Every structure is written in C-alpha cells, then in structure tokens.
Amino acid sequence: MNTLKDIQNLNDIKLLVDTFYGRIREDVMLKDIFNNVIQDRWPQHLEKMYRFWQTVLLDERTYSGTPFVPHAKLPVEKEHFDQWVRLFNGTVNDLFAGEKAERAKWQGERMAEMFLMKIQYYKDGSSIPLI
C-alpha cells in the first residue's frame, strides 16, 4: 500500500528541492559541476528552484526568468543529464506519488533533453547563446 502523498504546496516543493539538491551535492558525477558554479550561493539557488517548481507544478506564478541561460556553458554531456534525471526521479519517487509527482518527473526529463540539445548545439556550432 502506497502511503506517499502527492505534491500539494510550497512546503512539498521545498522538501523535493532540498532533498534532491542534497543528493546532487553528494553525487560523485555531479557535485563538482554544481559546487563549482554555485559556490557559496546555494541558498539563492534553492530559493530560485522553489519558485521554478512552484510555478511549474502548483501553477503559482512566482518564477520569472530564462532557465537555460545559466546552463548554457556548463561542462556537461549526456551522461550528466542522465544522472540528473535518475537522481531527480528517484527523489520524487521516494517522497511523493500522484499526478503532480508524475508531472514533475515528466517535466524534469523534458527539461534535461532540451538543455542537452541546446548545450550540444552551442558546443558544436559557432552560435553564441542569447543571454
């Protein structure tokens, strides 16, 4: 019997984001990439992620911005995105079950695919990302 509840409010979003990025910060493949970019700005990054997922999952418009831009020049490949998705989906599955939880996983996978394609496009060509 599944006793997990669905993502319902900002506290659930915070639990998801904090748990996920706690795992990222311990992951052998991803921790250095994130820590090198974010450095001592983790509280600001987490706050931005709360707003992003609150907007995406709860339809509460608290995030504005362009999510891809900060990722445009990251030193990442497909295996990094695959690991990100594994950690994200695992975190969602450990904490929540329901329609919004499924939407979170779907959205995370789509975002990873899109970011990877855009990063590869800019790496392979002479185009410069619009920032």
N, C-alpha and C positions, 0 to 999 in steps of 0.2 A: 504494500500500500504506500503510495507516494504522499508524503506529508509536506512536501515543499509547496509554498505559495507562489503566486505569480508576482512579477514586479508591479508595484502599485503606486509608489510615491517616491519622493526625493530621498527619503532615508534608505529605501531599497536601492536606488541608483547609487548612493554613496557607498553602501555595502558592496555592491558589484564592482564599482570603480576602485575602491580601496583594496579589496581582495585581489582583483586582477592585477593592479599595478604592484602590489606586494609580491605577487608571483613573478611578474616581469623583472622586478629588481633583484630576484634571486636566480633567474634563469641564466644558465651558462651562455647560451647563444645571444640573448637579447639585453642582458643587464648593462653591459658596457656601452652599447649603442645608445640606450635611453639615458643612462647616467652621464655620458659624455656630452649629450646635447642639452639635457635638462639641468644638469649640475645641481645647484642649490635652490632651484626654482620648482621643486616638487609640489609644494602647497599650491602655487599658482596653476601648475599643470593639472593637478587633480581637480581644482575648482573649475577649470575650463572643461574638463571631461565630465564633471557633474552636469554642467549646463548643456553640453552637447547631448548627452544621453537623455537628459530630462526633456529636451526639445524633441529628440527622435522618438522616444518611447512613450512619453506622457503627453505629447502634444502641448507642452507648456513652453512657449517661445522665450527661452531665456538665453539661448546661444545665438550669437551672430559672428560671422567670420567666414574664412575660407579654410576648411580643414586641411586641404592638400598642401598649401604653401609651406608650412613648417617642415614637411616631409620631403620636399622636392629634391633635396641634395643629400639625403641620408645614404650611408654606405650599406645598402641592403639589397638582397636578392630574394628570389622566390622562397628559398628555404627559411628565411627570416619571417616572411609573411605567413608561411605555413605554420611555423611555430607560434606566431602571434595568435593565429586563428585557433590552434589547438588549446593554447592557454585560455583564450577568451571563452571559447565554447565550454571547456572544462569548468571554468569558473561559473558560468551561467548555470550549467547542469548541476553543479554542487550546491548552488544556493536557491535556485528558482525552478519552477515548472509552470507552464501555461502559455497563453497566446503571446504575451509581451516578451517572455523569455525566448520563445521561438523567433519572434521578430528581431530581438537583439542579436541572436546568432546569425540570422539571415543578413541583417544589416552589416554586422562585422565582417562577414565573408565577402559581401559585395564591396565594401569599402577597401578591404585588403586587395581584392582583384583590381579595382580601379587604381588604387595608389601604385601597385606594382606596375601596371601597364603604363601609367604616366611617368613613373620614375625611369623605366626602361626606355621609353620614348625620348626623354630628355638626355639620357646617357648615350643612346645610340645615334642621336642626331645633333645637328648644330643649333637646334632651337633652345631658347632660354625661357624657363618658366616665367609666366607673367606673375609678378609679385606686387 
